[in-house]
């Protein structure tokens, strides 16, 4: 898996880069037979106060899925270990669910950030999202993989825009718009 390392408020030493490369071999082995599935992966390391934040965002172009994992720790190497282990678990979960469903594969739809300065004063972040056709189960899986509380999608059964959301008790709800 090809990935890029981005840092903020931390110097990327050869030792850290080597350790990241070593730890990324583990999730990479899960994708050996499926090298064409991943379009991009970003490995972000930052330091906020005395806490290191490590985040990996992986885009699966064939399955139209994004996996995002994030860990924080006072020890950089511990945070790297935790985030790569979490990525490995999520890849295994995604592969298992996709093998169970054996659904048609769709090309990747990407997220685009809008850098329109007119909107920046009202919103911290603006994203444009292509509404992909998918089942409610796939949308639920996508929300879980992103770690989001809700996910907007176009339902493949009704061709309508729906929202799946995580409820306070841990179950999921589905909003179907009428009219």
N, C-alpha and C positions, 0 to 999 in steps of 0.2 A: 504494500500500500504506500503510495507516495503521499507525503504530508509536508506541510510547511510549519516551521516553528516561529512564533511571534512572541516577543517579550515586551514587558513594560515595567519600568522601575527596577530592572534586574539585568545584570550582565550575563550573557549567555557564554559560559566558558566551554572549553572543549570537553571537560569532564561531564558537565551537565548534558551537553549535546550527545555525547557518547552513551550516557545513561538512558536518555530518552529513546535513542535508537535501539538500545538493548531491550527496553521495556515494550516498545512498539512491535517487536518481533512476535510477541505472544499473541496479540489480537490479529496480527498479519497472517499468522499460520491458519487461522480460521477461514481466511479468504483466499488461500492458495489456489483452490480450484475455481474460484470466482473472482479473479483479478479484475475483470472488466466491469464488475458491479460498482466499484467505488470510483466516483468521479474526482472528488477532492476530500482532503482531510486537513483540518487546521488544528495545530497544537499551540495553545496560548498559555503563557506563564506570566504572572504578574505578582507584584508584592504590594499589599495594602496594609500599611502599618508594619507589624511584625509577622503577618500571616501571608503565606504563599497561596495563591489561587491558580489552579491548573485546570484548563478546560480543553476538551477535544470535541470538535464538531466534524462529523463524517457524513458526507452526502452520498447516498446510494442512487446512482443515476437510473439503473434499470428498474428498481423497485419503487422509485419515487419516494424514498424515505430518507429522513435525516435522524442521525443519532447524536445526541449532545450529552456529554457527561462533564461534571464539574466537581472538583474536590478542593477543600481548603485545609491547610495544616500549618503548624509552626515550623515543620521540617519540610524542605523542598522535596527531598527524595521520597519521603513518606507520601506526600501529595501526588507525586508522579506514579508511585506504586498503586495508590488507591484509584486514581483516575484510569489507569490502563486496565486494572482489574475490572472496574465498572464497565469500561468499554467492551471488554471481552464478554462479560455477562450479557450485555445488551445485544451484542452481535449474535451470540448463541440463541438468545430468546427470539430475535428477529428471524434468524434462519429456521428455527423450529416452527414458528408460527407460519412462515411463508411456505414451508414444506407441507404443513398440515392443510393449508388452504389451496395450494397449487392453482393460483389464479393467473389470469392473463397479465402480462407485464406491460407497463406503460412507460414511455420515455419520460425523462426527468423534466420537471417544472421547477424553476429556481425561484428563490426569494431575492428580491431586489430592494435595496434601500434607496429611498427617495431623498436626495440631498437638497431639496427645495428649501432655501433659507426662509421663505415666507412662512412655512409651517414650523420651523425649528423653534420659534419662540413659544409655541403652544404645546409641542410634543417633544419628549426626550428622544424618541426614535420613531421613524415612520418606515414601514415595510410595505412593499407591494407583493401580493401573493396570488399566484395563478391557482384558481380553484380547480383542483384535480378531481376527476371522477374516481370515486372509491366507495367501497361499502362502509357501513358504520363501524364494523369490526376493524377494518383497516385504519379508519380515522382514529379509533380508540387506541390502536397500537401506535400510530404516529404521535398522538398526544403523549402517550407513556414514554416513547423513545426520546421526545423532545423535553420531557419533564414539564409540560405545560398543563395548566388547569383547564384549558379549553382548546378546541381546534375547529376551524371553519373549513368546510369541504363541500363538494358537489356530490350528492348521493347518486351512486351508479344505478340504483333501482328506480328512483323517481326523477332523476336529472334536475333536482331542486337543490338550492343551497341549504345546508343544515349546519348546526353547531353541536358538537359533542362536548360535554363538560364534566368535570369531576366534582361530585357532591361532597359535602362535609363528612358524610359517613363512609366515604371511600368508594361508593358505587358511582356509576356514570349515568348521566342524563343526556337526552337527545332533544334538541330544539328543531322543530320543522316549521318553516314559515308558511303562512297561509295568505293567499292573495297576491 
